[in-house]
Amino acid sequence: MLLPFAAGYYLSYLLRTVNAVISPDLTRELGLSAADLGLLTGAYFFGFAAAQIPVGIALDRYGPRRVESALLVLAAAGALLFAFGHSLTQLAVARALIGIGVSACLMAALKAFSQWYPPDRYAAMTGQIMAAGALGAISATLPLEVALPLVGWRGVFIAVTIACMAVLLLIRFFVPDHPAHGAGSPDGQQGTVRQIFASPVFWRFAPQAALFSGGLMAMQSLWSVPYLINVAGHGLTHAAQHLLAINLGMLAGQLAIAAIATRLARVGVTSLRMMQAGFALSIAIEIAIILTYGGGLALWFAWGVTSAVSAQVYGVVAGYFAPALSGRASTAINLMAFIGAFAVQWSYGALIDALTAAGFAASAAYRASLAALVLLQAASLLPMLGAADARARP
């Protein structure tokens, strides 16, 4: 059952990050500004975020097989529309449709794992599905850069359309259903969602989801390649190598967490402690990237490794709520991550445009925008530093 969901999350992450490499072609063909490019790419995150709460309720009510296979139809339609789009509006609508279409790919897998596997296998299964996403992100770097001269960005999206249809058929016909347990009425489910958003515990962790997970997605899916081109003076191929490095780092970090998380927990290094340490290290690495005018491949790889801890936020937040609410708690935190990704992606471009219009060099504008993100990330850590593990609560 892992393979169909892994294929879905692979496509989700590929589509999330594909614009980083095709952004020069989009800018040249459509005459986009930095803010336009941020809005276009961020439309994916807007659509994804808007779907999260309905997806959480639907997963509890209808099950992961039916929900994900139905939504992937929208992803295929969005990819096809993007392939034939000729204006900013058309492409933005297509990206939003893609975001809605892949919005269940991770949460459906996590829901299925919780139904079909014992708790002691959950962390390992989560690590494997996250690794599939990292492979999707890796495919959107050098492999995509090699494919572009052969088929163009439109050809890439036609191929993705076909892949989405293949995966939805795989999920529809090869993933078994599981009897729902206590799904409840839609009204009751919406009430529990309100309880989650009213909880102070949720808001202790929501800023990190928005600024660390969301901020990384914004850089990974768009701004990393333009940053390296404008700040470090790299060509597209060399910049794509750095993007590959951060994605390989994420893959390595996620596989390492899956392998050792249980043993670390036994000696007191819980998921919460891993998050605190990983986020602090991520800030240090980002500062080094700013100060070294782009940094080397090792820094970008290390950024990916430390960023892998962000996936732990789903389990950490869910642990503060009753088991019946854990799925919707994870979906709610996922919503914050994608709201953050959309906000960072658009505002990053808007800040670059504003600074360059004020006379700053492009290099300085890009570095200042990343520095602003780092400051916000550091501030978001403060509420989490005094947090206790859910199991330690009275």
Secondary structure as UniProt FT lines:
FT   HELIX           2..17
FT   HELIX           19..30
FT   HELIX           34..62
FT   HELIX           64..83
FT   HELIX           88..101
FT   TURN            102..104
FT   HELIX           105..116
FT   HELIX           119..121
FT   HELIX           122..139
FT   TURN            140..141
FT   HELIX           142..174
FT   HELIX           186..197
FT   HELIX           200..208
FT   HELIX           209..213
FT   HELIX           214..218
FT   HELIX           219..223
FT   HELIX           224..227
FT   HELIX           228..232
FT   HELIX           236..266
FT   TURN            267..268
FT   HELIX           271..291
FT   TURN            292..294
FT   HELIX           297..307
FT   HELIX           308..312
FT   HELIX           313..318
FT   TURN            319..320
FT   HELIX           323..325
FT   HELIX           326..357
FT   TURN            358..359
FT   HELIX           362..385
FT   HELIX           390..392
//
